[in-house]
Amino acid sequence: MKDTSKISKIAGILNPASDSIDEGMVKILSERGEESYENLANELRVKATQTIGRHARRLQQEGLVYVYIKDKKTRKKFVRWIGGTPAIELEINRATNEHVRASLLAEYYDSMITNPFSLFSILFEDHYWEIIMNLSEGLTDLELSQRTGDAISLDSVRRVLVACDAHNLIKLNTIRSPALDDVLKIFEPLYRIDKVDREILEYFIIIRGLASAAIEKMTSSTPPGYSPLYGNLLDNTILMYLSLRDNISSNANGSESEILRRMLLNYDFAPDLDRIYEPNINWRKLLNTSTNIAIDTKTDRLMIKELLSEKYRKAMIERVMKK
């Protein structure tokens, strides 16, 4: 069964009182891209095209579609699916101010971009990996969209690019002013990729490869005599993890050891520990007694001393070599 797209779900949230006409139009347009008033009326069994027009204008107000005339002579109206409010920065502020319910879409963009792990969620979401793999200096958002094909909307390409820029995977340059009321300008290049950090890109390739190998182990679907490409790397990573866990458990300092154990479970942002520690325990005060752990004031990340990191590194290598 084909999953309902996120933008379709958002459309439902934006208009909880929507009837079958709204739902039908969203389904048809998100699958086909565009359709005429007449065809929509026929398929949805609506007698008057004026009814289609009323619902189309409602969806247009939410930034999901836009209505246009193909032939000035016939004045025949078409509706095109654009997959959500099609811009990010100034344009989305305008959508929030002028289209009140579209603020939910603005929040969706914002959470995708500002969450510390947002860039990693892209690695496993929809077809976004194809966007990451096609990142290249000099490409505009429109050229990148043409490379990835119709499966990924231009709007999605732009959202992913902004998230990549926010987390320093790429350096993005805005090359035109916001489209505002100019609908056609929306589909002109908005961004150009000035730089791609290839080292960070390799991190993501490795992480996705490890995830792929883990899926094979979870499903036990590997044919006899074969192994996932990243299978051995995953096995060695697990050995290194076990070594790290054992070294943390043997740490002499009790409060420090407890914080390290939580960091091992990926609670390594200060707000995470604020949330999971009991209210009557001031873990930040406990941290003052630690000689090996500190908070990076710029990122709110917990870091360990390089000497301790080197000790863990040597222990991990020894464990892998003994395998």
C-alpha positions as CSV (number, residue, x, y, z in Angstrom):
1,M,0.0,0.0,0.0
2,K,1.3,3.4,-0.9
3,D,1.9,5.7,2.1
4,T,0.0,8.9,2.3
5,S,2.5,11.8,1.5
6,K,3.3,14.1,4.4
7,I,2.0,17.1,2.5
8,S,-1.4,15.4,2.1
9,K,-1.5,14.7,5.8
10,I,-0.7,18.4,6.4
11,A,-3.5,19.4,4.1
12,G,-5.9,17.4,6.3
13,I,-4.6,19.1,9.4
14,L,-4.9,22.5,7.8
15,N,-8.5,21.9,7.0
16,P,-10.0,19.4,9.4
17,A,-13.5,20.2,8.2
18,S,-12.6,19.4,4.6
19,D,-15.2,17.4,2.7
20,S,-14.7,14.7,0.0
21,I,-14.2,17.3,-2.7
22,D,-11.1,18.7,-1.0
23,E,-9.7,15.3,-0.3
24,G,-10.4,14.1,-3.8
25,M,-8.7,17.1,-5.3
26,V,-5.6,16.7,-3.1
27,K,-5.4,13.0,-4.1
28,I,-5.8,13.6,-7.8
29,L,-3.5,16.6,-8.1
30,S,-0.7,15.3,-5.8
31,E,-0.6,12.2,-8.1
32,R,-1.0,13.8,-11.5
33,G,0.5,17.3,-11.0
34,E,-2.3,19.3,-12.7
35,E,-5.8,18.9,-14.0
36,S,-8.5,21.1,-15.6
37,Y,-11.7,22.3,-13.7
38,E,-13.8,20.2,-16.1
39,N,-11.9,17.0,-15.6
40,L,-11.9,17.5,-11.8
41,A,-15.6,18.1,-11.9
42,N,-16.3,14.9,-13.9
43,E,-14.1,12.7,-11.8
44,L,-15.4,14.0,-8.5
45,R,-19.0,14.0,-9.8
46,V,-19.5,17.7,-9.2
47,K,-22.2,19.3,-11.4
48,A,-20.7,22.9,-11.6
49,T,-17.1,23.8,-12.3
50,Q,-17.8,26.8,-10.0
51,T,-17.7,24.4,-7.1
52,I,-14.3,23.1,-8.2
53,G,-13.1,26.7,-8.4
54,R,-14.2,27.5,-4.9
55,H,-12.4,24.5,-3.5
56,A,-9.3,25.2,-5.7
57,R,-9.1,28.7,-4.3
58,R,-9.2,27.3,-0.8
59,L,-6.3,25.0,-1.5
60,Q,-4.5,27.8,-3.2
61,Q,-4.8,29.9,0.0
62,E,-3.0,27.2,1.8
63,G,-0.1,27.2,-0.7
64,L,-0.9,23.6,-1.9
65,V,-2.0,24.5,-5.5
66,Y,-2.2,27.4,-7.9
67,V,-4.9,28.1,-10.4
68,Y,-4.0,29.4,-13.9
69,I,-5.4,29.8,-17.5
70,K,-3.6,27.8,-20.2
71,D,-5.3,29.3,-23.2
72,K,-6.4,32.9,-23.1
73,K,-8.8,32.3,-26.0
74,T,-10.8,29.4,-24.3
75,R,-10.2,30.8,-20.8
76,K,-10.0,27.2,-19.6
77,K,-8.8,27.0,-16.0
78,F,-6.3,24.4,-14.6
79,V,-5.2,23.6,-11.1
80,R,-1.5,22.7,-10.5
81,W,-0.2,20.9,-7.4
82,I,2.9,22.6,-6.0
83,G,3.1,20.5,-2.8
84,G,2.9,23.1,-0.1
85,T,4.0,26.7,0.4
86,P,6.8,26.7,-2.2
87,A,9.4,28.9,-0.5
88,I,11.3,29.0,2.7
89,E,12.5,32.3,4.2
90,L,10.7,35.6,3.4
91,E,8.0,33.8,1.4
92,I,7.1,31.5,4.3
93,N,6.9,34.5,6.6
94,R,4.4,36.0,4.1
95,A,2.4,32.8,4.1
96,T,2.3,32.8,7.9
97,N,1.1,36.3,8.0
98,E,-1.4,36.3,5.2
99,H,-2.6,32.7,5.3
100,V,-3.2,31.9,8.9
101,R,-3.6,28.2,8.6
102,A,-0.4,28.0,6.5
103,S,1.5,28.7,9.6
104,L,1.4,25.0,10.3
105,L,3.4,24.4,7.1
106,A,5.8,27.1,8.3
107,E,6.3,25.3,11.6
108,Y,6.8,22.0,9.6
109,Y,9.6,23.7,7.7
110,D,11.1,25.3,10.8
111,S,11.3,22.0,12.8
112,M,12.8,20.2,9.9
113,I,15.6,22.8,9.6
114,T,16.4,23.7,13.2
115,N,16.3,20.4,14.9
116,P,19.9,19.2,15.6
117,F,19.3,15.9,14.0
118,S,17.1,17.1,11.1
119,L,19.8,16.6,8.5
120,F,20.1,12.9,9.6
121,S,16.4,12.3,9.3
122,I,16.7,13.4,5.6
123,L,18.9,10.3,5.0
124,F,16.0,8.0,5.5
125,E,13.0,10.1,4.5
126,D,11.1,9.6,1.2
127,H,13.5,9.9,-1.8
128,Y,15.6,12.6,-0.2
129,W,18.8,10.5,-0.3
130,E,18.8,11.1,-4.0
131,I,19.0,14.9,-3.4
132,I,22.0,14.4,-1.1
133,M,23.7,12.2,-3.7
134,N,23.2,14.8,-6.4
135,L,24.6,17.7,-4.5
136,S,27.2,19.5,-6.6
137,E,28.9,22.9,-6.7
138,G,27.3,25.3,-9.1
139,L,24.0,23.6,-9.4
140,T,20.8,25.6,-8.8
141,D,17.8,24.2,-7.0
142,L,16.0,23.9,-10.3
143,E,18.8,22.0,-12.0
144,L,19.0,19.7,-9.0
145,S,15.3,19.1,-9.2
146,Q,15.6,18.2,-12.9
147,R,18.3,15.6,-12.0
148,T,16.2,14.0,-9.3
149,G,13.1,13.7,-11.5
150,D,9.4,14.0,-10.8
151,A,9.4,11.8,-7.7
152,I,10.7,14.8,-5.6
153,S,9.0,18.1,-5.8
154,L,10.9,21.4,-6.3
155,D,9.5,22.5,-3.0
156,S,11.1,19.4,-1.3
157,V,14.4,20.0,-3.0
158,R,14.5,23.6,-1.6
159,R,13.6,22.5,1.9
160,V,16.4,19.9,1.9
161,L,18.9,22.4,0.5
162,V,18.0,24.9,3.3
163,A,18.4,22.1,5.9
164,C,21.8,21.1,4.4
165,D,22.9,24.7,4.5
166,A,21.8,25.2,8.1
167,H,24.0,22.3,9.2
168,N,27.0,23.2,7.1
169,L,26.9,20.3,4.6
170,I,26.7,22.9,1.8
171,K,27.1,26.6,1.3
172,L,23.9,27.9,-0.3
173,N,23.6,31.3,-2.1
174,T,20.2,32.9,-2.7
175,I,20.2,34.2,-6.3
176,R,16.8,35.9,-6.6
177,S,14.3,37.8,-4.5
178,P,11.2,36.1,-3.1
179,A,8.4,35.3,-5.6
180,L,5.7,37.0,-3.6
181,D,2.6,37.3,-5.9
182,D,4.5,36.2,-9.1
183,V,3.4,32.6,-9.4
184,L,5.6,31.8,-12.3
185,K,8.7,33.2,-10.5
186,I,8.3,30.5,-7.9
187,F,9.6,28.0,-10.5
188,E,12.7,30.1,-11.3
189,P,16.0,29.2,-9.6
190,L,16.1,30.5,-6.1
191,Y,19.3,28.9,-4.7
192,R,22.7,28.0,-6.0
193,I,25.1,25.5,-4.3
194,D,28.4,27.3,-3.8
195,K,30.2,24.5,-1.9
196,V,29.7,20.9,-0.7
197,D,31.6,19.6,2.3
198,R,32.8,16.2,1.0
199,E,34.0,15.0,4.4
200,I,30.6,15.5,6.0
201,L,29.0,13.9,3.0
202,E,31.1,10.8,3.7
203,Y,29.8,10.6,7.2
204,F,26.3,10.4,5.9
205,I,27.2,7.8,3.3
206,I,28.7,5.6,6.1
207,I,25.7,6.1,8.4
208,R,23.2,5.2,5.7
209,G,25.4,2.2,4.8
210,L,25.4,1.0,8.4
211,A,21.6,1.4,8.5
212,S,21.3,-0.7,5.4
213,A,23.5,-3.5,6.9
214,A,21.4,-3.3,10.1
215,I,18.2,-3.8,8.1
216,E,19.7,-7.0,6.6
217,K,20.5,-8.3,10.1
218,M,17.0,-7.5,11.3
219,T,15.3,-9.2,8.4
220,S,17.7,-12.1,8.1
221,S,17.1,-12.0,4.3
222,T,20.7,-12.3,3.2
223,P,21.1,-15.3,0.8
224,P,23.7,-18.0,1.8
225,G,27.2,-17.1,0.8
226,Y,26.6,-13.4,0.6
227,S,26.9,-10.4,3.0
228,P,25.9,-6.7,2.9
229,L,28.6,-4.4,1.7
230,Y,28.7,-2.6,5.0
231,G,28.2,-5.8,7.1
232,N,31.8,-6.1,8.4
233,L,31.9,-2.4,9.1
234,L,28.7,-2.7,11.2
235,D,30.1,-5.7,13.1
236,N,33.3,-3.8,13.9
237,T,31.4,-0.8,14.9
238,I,29.3,-2.9,17.4
239,L,32.6,-4.2,18.9
240,M,33.9,-0.7,19.3
241,Y,30.6,0.3,20.9
242,L,30.8,-2.6,23.4
243,S,34.4,-1.5,24.2
244,L,33.2,2.0,24.8
245,R,30.4,0.8,27.0
246,D,32.7,-1.4,29.1
247,N,35.2,1.4,29.6
248,I,32.5,3.8,30.7
249,S,31.1,1.2,33.2
250,S,34.5,0.8,34.8
251,N,34.9,4.5,35.3
252,A,35.8,5.3,38.9
253,N,33.9,8.6,39.3
254,G,30.3,7.7,40.1
255,S,28.5,10.9,38.9
256,E,30.7,11.2,35.9
257,S,30.1,7.6,35.0
258,E,26.4,8.1,35.2
259,I,26.5,11.1,32.8
260,L,28.8,9.1,30.4
261,R,26.3,6.2,30.4
262,R,23.5,8.6,29.4
263,M,25.8,10.1,26.7
264,L,26.5,6.6,25.4
265,L,22.7,6.2,24.9
266,N,22.8,9.4,22.7
267,Y,21.7,11.9,25.4
268,D,24.6,14.2,24.6
269,F,22.8,17.5,24.4
270,A,22.5,19.5,27.6
271,P,18.7,20.0,27.1
272,D,18.4,16.2,26.9
273,L,19.8,15.7,30.3
274,D,17.8,18.6,31.7
275,R,14.7,16.6,30.5
276,I,15.6,13.1,31.6
277,Y,17.2,13.7,35.0
278,E,14.9,13.8,38.0
279,P,13.8,17.3,38.9
280,N,15.6,17.1,42.3
281,I,18.9,16.1,40.8
282,N,21.1,19.0,39.5
283,W,23.2,17.2,37.0
284,R,24.9,20.4,35.9
285,K,26.2,20.8,39.5
286,L,27.5,17.2,39.4
287,L,29.3,18.1,36.2
288,N,31.3,20.6,38.1
289,T,33.1,17.8,39.9
290,S,34.0,16.1,36.6
291,T,37.5,16.3,35.2
292,N,36.6,14.6,31.8
293,I,33.2,16.1,30.7
294,A,32.4,19.7,29.7
295,I,29.5,21.5,27.9
296,D,30.3,23.2,24.7
297,T,28.7,26.6,25.2
298,K,28.3,27.2,21.5
299,T,26.4,24.0,20.7
300,D,25.1,22.9,24.1
301,R,26.8,19.5,23.3
302,L,28.5,17.4,26.0
303,M,32.2,16.7,25.2
304,I,34.8,14.4,26.7
305,K,38.4,15.3,27.3
306,E,40.8,14.3,24.5
307,L,42.9,12.2,26.8
308,L,39.9,10.1,27.8
309,S,38.8,9.9,24.1
310,E,42.3,8.6,23.2
311,K,42.1,6.0,25.9
312,Y,38.7,4.8,24.6
313,R,40.0,4.8,21.0
314,K,43.0,2.5,21.9
315,A,40.7,0.1,23.8
316,M,38.3,-0.1,20.9
317,I,41.1,-0.8,18.4
318,E,42.4,-3.6,20.6
319,R,39.0,-5.2,20.8
320,V,38.5,-5.1,17.0
321,M,42.0,-6.6,16.5
322,K,41.3,-9.5,18.9
323,K,38.2,-10.5,16.9
